Amino acid sequence: MGFYELLCISRANLMEINLKNLVKITAKYVLEHGGVVRGFENWGTMPLATRTRRHQEYHTDGHFWLMHFDTNPVVLAEIRKRLNSDPRVIRCNIVKFGNKLEDIVTRPDKT
């Protein structure tokens, strides 16, 4: 198991219900396969750094969202595969922070 951060850029013109469904499906997949979802952040719609072509369409804006979660590498590979093939997703990136949440959280000294 490892602690990961998923940054996903969805189509900017998605209806709110489609965006919620995308986030829900991703989190549900992690949970059903023994993972833990630690949290979400919705960054909203922002312009992309460069015009991007994805799924036979050009995009200049995207809806950014972030998910923190724990899972194993097999589930991680499947999440990448699913998001890369989903027509609602422009781009996604997953970063590993450590093997456990305790590896990245600094605790104050009790002196």
PERATA-V325155 format. One record per backbone hydrogen bond with DSSP energy under -0.5 kcal/mol. CO is the residue of the C=O (numbers start at 1). NH is the residue of the N-H. E is the energy in kcal/mol with one decimal. If there is no record, write none. Layout:
co,nh,e
CO,NH,E
CO,NH,E
//
This chain:
co,nh,e
2,4,-0.5
2,71,-1.8
3,97,-3.0
3,98,-1.1
4,69,-2.3
5,7,-0.5
5,95,-2.6
6,8,-0.6
6,67,-2.2
7,93,-2.3
8,10,-0.6
8,65,-2.2
9,90,-3.0
9,91,-1.6
10,63,-2.6
11,14,-1.1
15,18,-0.7
15,19,-1.9
16,20,-2.6
17,21,-1.9
18,22,-2.0
19,23,-2.3
20,24,-2.7
21,25,-2.7
22,26,-2.0
23,27,-2.5
24,28,-2.7
25,29,-2.0
26,30,-1.6
27,31,-2.4
28,32,-2.8
29,33,-0.9
30,33,-0.6
30,35,-2.6
31,34,-1.4
36,38,-0.6
36,70,-3.0
39,68,-2.6
41,43,-0.7
41,66,-2.8
44,64,-2.7
46,62,-2.7
52,54,-0.6
52,59,-2.9
54,57,-0.5
57,54,-2.7
59,52,-2.5
60,48,-3.0
61,12,-0.7
62,46,-2.6
62,64,-0.7
63,10,-3.0
64,43,-1.8
64,44,-1.0
65,8,-2.8
66,41,-2.2
67,6,-3.0
68,38,-2.6
68,39,-1.5
69,4,-3.5
70,36,-1.8
71,2,-2.6
72,76,-2.0
73,77,-2.0
74,78,-1.5
75,79,-2.3
76,80,-2.3
77,81,-2.2
78,82,-2.6
79,83,-2.7
80,84,-2.5
81,85,-1.2
82,86,-0.9
86,89,-1.6
88,11,-2.4
91,9,-3.4
93,7,-2.9
95,5,-2.4
95,97,-0.5
98,3,-3.5
100,103,-1.2
100,104,-0.5
101,104,-1.1
101,105,-1.3
104,106,-0.5
105,107,-0.5
109,111,-1.1
//
